[in-house]
Amino acid sequence: MLTPPASLTIYVATQPVDFRKGAEGLALLAKATLGHDPMKSVAVVFRAKRADRVKIVVWDGSGLVMYWKRLDGSGFKWPPIVAGVMRMNAAQLSALLAGMDWTRMHAPRIPQPKALA
C-alpha cells in the first residue's frame, strides 16, 4: 500500500505512455515533455493505454522509486485524455490506487479565523 505524504506534489500525465519504459525512462519523459522533474519532490503518475495499469515515479530522498499496479477485473478512473498534466492531492491519489472514483475526493474548505479570542 502506497501512502503518499500530504505535502507531496502529485501530477498525472493525462495521455497514455509506453509502459515498457522503466523508472529512468519515465522520469526523463516527465522532465522533458511534462516539465515536472520527479527528482525534485514531485510524484508523476502515468497511465497505460489499458485503463487497468498505473506507474508512479518519485524520488524518495535516497533513490528513484517506481510504483506499478494493475487492477484485476476493472480499470482505474482516469481523467480525460488531453495534452498535458493535471494536479492531484494525496487523498485523490490514494482513492485512484484503490480503484475508487477519485473525482469525488475534495479537500474541505476551512475558513480563516477572524481573530484569536
N, C-alpha and C positions, 0 to 999 in steps of 0.2 A: 504494500500500500504506500503510495506516494503522498506525503503531506507537505505541501509547499508552505514556507513561511509567509505570513500575510504581507510582509514588506517586499517580497519578490515581484518584480515587474514581469508580466507574462504577455507574450504576443502570440497570436495564432496566424500562421500563414494560411490564407483562405483558399489558395489554389493547391491542388494535389501535387505531390512531388514524387520523384523516383525513389521508391523505398529500398532500392538496392544500395543506396548511399549509407555510409556509416556515420559515426558521430562527427568526425572531422569534416567530411563532405557536407553534411547538413549545417555545421557551424559556418563553413565558408559560404554556403548558399545564403544563410541568414544574413551574414555581414554584407555580402556583395549585392544581393538583389533586394533584400528587405530593409537593409540599413540598420539592423539590430545585431549587436555582437554578443553572442552567448558567453563570451569570456568576461563580460562586464556586468555581472549581477542581473542578467536577463535570461529568462527561460523562453525558448521558442518552440511552439507546438506545431507539428507537421501532420498532415493527413495524407493517406494514400488515395489512389483512385477508388479503391473499395472503401466504403464508409466504415468498415469494421476495424480499421487499423490506425494507430497513432504512434508517433515518435516525438519525444521531447528531448532537447539538448539544453544543458545548463552547466555552468562552471560552479562547482561546489566549494571552491577555495583551495582545493588540492589537486583537482583534475577535472577533465571534461566528462560529464555523465550523460549517457543516453538511456532514456526510459522508453521501452517499447511495449505496447499492449495490443492484443487482438480480442475483440468481444466475440464470444461464441453465441451463435443463434440470433444476433441482432447487430445493429450498427450504432455508431456514435451520432449524436445530434450535432451536426456541423453548421456553421454559418453559411450563407450563400456563397457560391464560388464566384468571386470577383478578384480583380487585381489588388494586390497589397496585403496589409495585415490589419488585424483588429486587436484591441487590448482586452484582457480578461483578468478578473481578480482570482485570488486563491480559492475562494469558495466555488466560483464558477468552474474552475479547472477540476476541483475535486468532484463536482457533480458530473462534468463531462466524462471523467475517467471511470465513474461509477455507472456510466451508461444512462444517466438521467438527463432530463431536459434542462440544461444549464441556463437557458434564457429566462427561466423563472426565478433565478437566484439574483437578488438585488440587495445592495448594501442599504441598511436602514438610514434614514435621514435623521441625523441628530442635530437639534437646534443648538446654536451657540448660546451659552449662558449670558444673560444681560449684565449681571453683576454678582459679586460674591456677597453673601448675606452678612 
